Amino acid sequence: MKTPFTILTGYLGAGKTSILNRMLAEPAGKRIAVLVNELGKISIDTKRIVHDGGDVIELSGGCVCCKIDVRSDLVGGIGDIIERSKPDHVVLETTGIANPQILVSKLGESGELPIELAGVVCVVDSTAFSNHLTRWDEVALQAEEADSFVISKTDICTAEQHSDTRRKLAELNPSAIQAAFPVGQDGDALLTEWICSRVRRKRTRKPRHSHSQLTAVSFSAEGTFSQQGVVDVLESLRPKLVRVKGDVRVERGGVRIDYAGDTLTVASQNPPDVSELVLIGEGIESSEIHPMLWAARLGGELRKD
């Protein structure tokens, strides 16, 4: 028998990882294998880890998390995790700028995999969908390929953003189901069951490609930074940015920085040994961003990484 396989897509910051965390916490009686590009993004209580094999983490609830490079390890990674873990369902999280049409085509061309595509589920940020749709080709591509939508951040979006998101999703893909799930044990269990029961609709159109030119800039440095100085840098770059995440040592300890949709969040945490940020956007370069961030550092000699 072939194992049902779901592609979980959605633009940068839409909330895909949050969806996966909820599924792993409430697997609804299923043994789910989750394939991600970065295992570190998944929030797992150490008490729930039965075995950590490096690339594969087994959880007490029967689920399995596996790190995979979608670009080079997709076919081999899927086959390996099915053979090793015998899951009831496999969920692949794409990168935020992925074109799921290409993934669907690639999986369809690989006849040796023991999988059956159950569906493409697209996570949609209700606070930023309309804005992103006008700027990035990938947003429309992901929505058009979806069999269903999970609308996220409905608790913080405005009524106008909510109605605008639903209307534009219906225009892009009128046959796809729109859904949302309250946070909590019951909502999480229903979310898992719902995603695992999606049914793939047949497609007749040819895949089309994105023309967006997004780049990623990584910054890593020792020392202490001005929290306000780092925020000021990010605010000045906001028109170019799509996603920012990282941990920074500041004058009062440490902060976790997260920019997704149109919201910049700075949350207190323990100070990291090394400050690290990843910025994703259009027309950004390390030669521009690194000096701006170094200028926010408090004293000491600069060390370029």
C-alpha positions in Angstrom: 0.0 0.0 0.0 1.1 3.5 -0.8 1.6 6.0 2.1 -0.5 9.2 1.9 1.7 12.2 1.3 0.8 15.9 2.0 2.8 19.0 0.8 2.5 21.8 3.3 3.3 25.1 1.6 2.8 28.8 2.3 4.8 32.0 2.0 7.6 33.1 4.4 6.3 33.6 7.9 2.8 32.3 7.2 3.0 29.8 10.1 3.9 26.5 8.5 6.2 25.5 11.4 3.5 26.4 13.9 1.1 24.1 12.1 3.7 21.2 12.2 4.3 21.8 15.9 0.5 21.5 16.6 0.3 18.3 14.5 3.2 16.7 16.4 1.6 17.7 19.7 -1.7 16.1 18.8 -1.2 13.5 16.1 -4.8 12.2 16.3 -3.7 8.6 16.7 -1.6 8.6 13.6 2.1 7.9 13.1 3.1 11.0 11.2 6.5 11.5 9.5 7.3 15.2 9.2 10.0 16.2 6.7 11.5 19.7 7.2 14.4 21.7 5.9 15.5 22.7 9.4 14.9 20.5 12.4 15.8 23.3 14.7 12.6 25.1 13.8 10.5 22.4 15.3 9.7 23.0 19.0 9.9 19.6 20.7 9.9 19.1 24.5 12.9 16.9 25.3 10.6 14.6 27.4 8.8 13.7 24.1 12.0 12.6 22.3 12.4 8.8 22.4 15.4 8.6 20.1 17.5 11.3 18.4 19.4 9.9 15.4 20.7 13.2 14.1 18.7 13.5 11.0 15.7 11.7 12.4 14.0 12.4 15.8 11.4 9.8 17.1 8.8 11.1 19.5 6.8 9.3 22.2 3.5 9.9 20.4 4.7 7.8 17.4 5.6 10.7 15.1 8.9 11.1 13.4 10.8 14.3 12.4 13.3 14.2 9.6 15.6 16.8 8.2 15.7 16.8 4.4 17.2 18.9 1.6 14.3 19.4 -0.7 16.5 20.3 -3.6 18.8 17.3 -3.6 17.4 14.7 -1.1 13.7 14.7 -1.8 13.1 11.4 -3.5 15.8 9.5 -1.4 14.7 11.2 1.8 11.0 10.2 1.4 11.8 6.7 0.5 14.2 6.3 3.4 11.8 7.7 6.1 9.0 5.5 4.9 11.2 2.4 5.0 12.6 3.2 8.4 9.5 4.5 10.2 6.5 3.0 8.5 4.3 6.1 9.0 0.6 6.4 8.4 1.1 9.7 6.8 4.0 11.9 5.5 4.0 15.7 5.6 6.6 17.7 3.7 7.1 21.3 4.7 8.3 23.4 1.7 10.5 26.5 2.0 8.6 29.7 2.1 9.5 30.6 -1.5 8.9 27.2 -3.0 6.8 26.6 -6.1 4.7 23.5 -5.1 3.8 22.9 -8.7 7.4 21.8 -9.4 7.5 19.5 -6.3 4.2 17.9 -7.4 5.6 17.4 -10.9 8.9 15.9 -9.6 7.1 13.5 -7.3 4.8 12.4 -10.0 7.7 11.6 -12.3 9.3 9.4 -9.7 7.5 6.1 -10.0 9.7 4.2 -7.5 8.3 6.1 -4.4 5.7 4.2 -2.3 3.6 7.3 -1.8 0.3 8.8 -3.0 -0.1 12.5 -3.1 -3.0 13.2 -0.7 -3.0 17.0 -1.2 -1.4 20.4 -1.1 -2.3 22.4 1.9 -1.3 26.1 1.8 -0.9 28.1 5.0 -2.0 31.8 4.5 -1.1 34.7 6.7 -4.3 36.8 7.0 -2.4 39.8 8.1 -0.1 40.0 5.1 -1.6 38.0 2.2 -2.9 40.9 0.2 0.3 42.8 0.4 2.5 39.7 -0.4 0.2 38.8 -3.3 1.0 42.1 -5.1 4.8 41.7 -4.6 5.7 38.1 -4.9 4.9 35.6 -7.6 5.3 32.6 -5.3 2.3 33.7 -3.2 -0.1 33.2 -6.2 1.7 30.0 -7.3 1.3 28.4 -3.9 -2.4 29.4 -3.7 -3.2 28.2 -7.2 -1.8 24.8 -6.5 -3.5 24.3 -3.1 -6.3 21.8 -2.5 -7.1 23.6 0.7 -6.1 26.6 2.8 -5.3 27.0 6.5 -5.8 30.7 7.3 -3.5 31.8 10.1 -3.2 34.7 12.4 -7.0 35.4 12.4 -6.7 36.4 16.0 -4.6 39.4 15.2 -5.8 40.4 11.7 -8.4 43.2 11.1 -11.9 42.4 9.8 -10.8 44.1 6.5 -7.7 41.9 6.2 -9.7 38.8 7.0 -12.4 39.4 4.3 -9.9 40.6 1.8 -7.8 37.4 2.3 -10.8 35.1 1.9 -12.1 37.0 -1.2 -8.7 36.9 -3.0 -8.2 33.2 -2.1 -11.6 32.4 -3.6 -10.7 34.4 -6.8 -7.3 32.6 -7.2 -8.6 29.1 -6.4 -12.4 28.9 -6.0 -12.5 25.1 -5.5 -10.0 25.0 -2.6 -11.5 24.8 0.9 -10.7 27.6 3.4 -10.3 26.6 7.1 -8.9 27.7 10.4 -8.4 25.9 13.7 -8.5 27.3 17.3 -5.3 26.7 19.3 -5.7 24.0 21.9 -5.9 20.3 22.3 -9.2 19.9 20.5 -8.4 22.3 17.7 -4.9 20.8 17.2 -6.3 17.2 17.0 -8.9 18.4 14.5 -6.2 20.2 12.5 -4.2 17.0 12.2 -7.1 14.9 11.2 -8.2 17.5 8.6 -4.8 17.8 7.0 -4.3 14.1 6.8 -7.8 13.6 5.2 -7.3 16.0 2.3 -8.0 14.7 -1.2 -5.9 15.7 -4.2 -7.8 17.3 -7.0 -6.8 16.6 -10.6 -4.9 19.4 -12.5 -4.8 20.1 -16.2 -2.7 23.2 -16.3 1.1 23.3 -16.9 3.4 24.5 -14.1 4.5 28.1 -14.4 7.5 29.6 -12.8 8.3 32.5 -10.5 10.2 35.6 -11.5 10.9 36.9 -8.0 14.5 37.6 -7.0 14.7 37.0 -3.3 18.0 36.6 -1.5 19.1 35.7 2.0 21.7 37.4 4.1 23.1 35.8 7.3 24.7 37.8 10.0 26.7 36.4 13.0 28.8 38.3 15.5 30.0 38.2 19.1 29.4 41.0 21.6 26.5 43.0 22.8 24.1 45.0 20.6 21.8 47.9 21.2 18.3 46.5 21.0 16.8 49.7 19.7 19.7 50.0 17.2 19.0 46.6 15.7 15.3 47.4 15.5 16.0 50.7 13.8 18.1 48.9 11.2 15.3 46.4 10.4 12.7 49.2 10.3 14.8 51.0 7.7 15.0 47.9 5.6 11.3 46.9 6.0 10.3 47.8 2.4 12.8 45.3 1.1 12.3 42.5 3.7 10.0 39.5 3.7 11.3 37.5 6.6 13.8 38.0 9.5 14.5 35.6 12.3 17.3 35.2 14.8 18.7 35.7 18.4 20.6 38.8 19.5 22.5 39.6 22.7 21.4 43.0 23.9 22.2 45.3 26.8 19.5 43.7 29.0 20.1 40.1 28.1 18.9 38.5 24.9 16.0 38.9 22.4 14.5 36.7 19.8 13.6 38.7 16.7 11.0 37.6 14.2 9.6 39.5 11.3 6.8 37.8 9.4 3.9 39.2 7.4 4.0 42.9 8.3 4.8 42.3 12.0 8.1 42.7 13.8 8.3 40.9 17.1 11.0 41.3 19.7 10.7 38.8 22.6 13.0 38.6 25.7 15.0 35.4 26.2 18.3 34.2 27.6 21.3 35.9 25.9 22.8 33.8 23.1 26.6 33.2 23.0 26.7 34.6 19.5 24.1 36.9 17.9 22.7 35.5 14.7 20.2 36.9 12.2 18.9 35.7 8.8 17.2 38.3 6.6 15.3 37.4 3.4 14.2 40.0 1.0 14.5 41.6 -2.4 17.6 43.6 -3.4 19.5 43.0 -0.1 23.2 42.4 0.2 25.5 41.5 3.0 27.8 44.4 2.0 24.9 46.8 2.8 23.4 45.0 5.9 26.4 43.9 7.8 27.9 47.4 8.4 24.4 48.7 9.4 24.2 46.0 12.1 27.7 46.4 13.2 26.9 50.1 13.9 24.4 48.9 16.4 27.0 47.0 18.4 27.9 48.4 21.8 31.7 49.0 22.1 34.6 46.6 21.5 36.4 45.6 18.3 34.4 44.5 15.4 34.9 40.9 14.3 33.6 40.1 10.8 32.0 36.6 10.3 
